[in-house]
Amino acid sequence: MEKSDFFKPALEWAKRRGLSKIKANFTDYESPVHFTRRDEEQSFVPDITGYRLGVKHYVEIATKEEDVPKKVSKWKLMAKLAGMKGGRLFLLAPKGHKAFAERIVKRYNVNAKVVYLQ
């Protein structure tokens, strides 16, 4: 399954979690803001963003991919942005991807909460 296959359950999770003003890097949704680090040319787009109680949260769909350094860089950036505004980064891990996400979070000290996505 591709990452795009997990967007609908992830968006449902975000709505159940009470997020409002949801933006998603998915069809029929307004796209979140693109971020670029000063020392990198690559821009990062959060999978999903939303507000709860006036605080912005970031949601990423955590799937196994070959380019781990790029994924770590993106997650660290999203965690930093969320933390600066009192929010959190949630990593939604589909079946078969949770252990991978937890290893990355632990190994690279990413400030994120890993949640199983059914």
N, C-alpha and C positions, 0 to 999 in steps of 0.2 A: 504494500500500500504506500501511496505517496503522501507527503505532508499535507497536501491540499485536501486529501480525504478526511483529515481529522479536524478541519476548520468548523464544520457544523456542530459536532459535539463540543468543541472548545468554546464556540460562541454560546451554546446552550449553557455550559458550565458558568461562563462569565455572567450571563443573565441571572442564573439561579443564585449566584454569589452576590447579587445586588449591584453589579456594575451598571452605570448609566453612561450616556454619551459615548457609547462604544464605537470605536473606529477599528477597522480590521483590514489587513492586507489581503482582501478576499472580495470576490464579486458582490455587487449590491451594497457594499459598505464604503463609507468615506475612508480613504487611505490615511494611516497615521503619518506623523511628521517623519521625514528621513533625517538621520543623524550621521555625521561624518566626523571622525577624530582628526585632529590637526595633522598628525603624522601619517595618516592613511588616506588613500584615495577612495577606498571602498566605503560606500554608504550603507548604513544599517537601517532597516525598517522593522519596527516591532510587529509581531504577528497580530496582536490585539492590544488595545489600550482602552481604559475606561476609568470612570470615577466612582468612588463610593465614599459617602460622607465628605465630599469635597476634596478628596485625596486621590491623586492619579496613580493607578496601578498598571503594570505591564504584564502581559501574558505571552509566553512563548510556547510553541508546541515543540517538545523535546523529542527528536527522533535521531536514530543513529545515522551519522553521516561520516564521510571520509575526511572532510576538512575540519578536524577538531579544533585547531588553533583559531580558525575564523569563528566557529561557534562559541568558543570560550571568550573571545574578544567581544562578540556581540552581547553575550549574556552578562559579562562584567560591565559593559557600558549601560545596558538596560537596568541592571541592579543599582549602579551608581546613580543614574537619573531618578529611579524610583525612590531611593533612599534620601536623596537631596530634598524631595518634596514630601517626605513622610509616608511614601507608598511602599509597595513590595513588588518584587518580580516573582511571578508564579510560573513554574515550568510544568506544563501539562504533558505527562508521559503516557503515551498509549501502551497497551499490552506489548511486552517484549522490549520496551525501551526504558523502563523505569530504572533498572539497575545501571544502565549506561548513564542516564542523567544524574543519578546519585553519585556515581564514581567521579564524573566531571566536576560536579559541585564541590565534592570533598577534596579532590586532588588539586583543583585550581582555586579553592577558597572563594567560590561565587556565592554571594549573599542572596539566596533564592530559596523558595519553598517548592519542593518537588511534589506534585499531586498526580495521582493515578487517574488517567482519563479513560473512562469506559466506553 
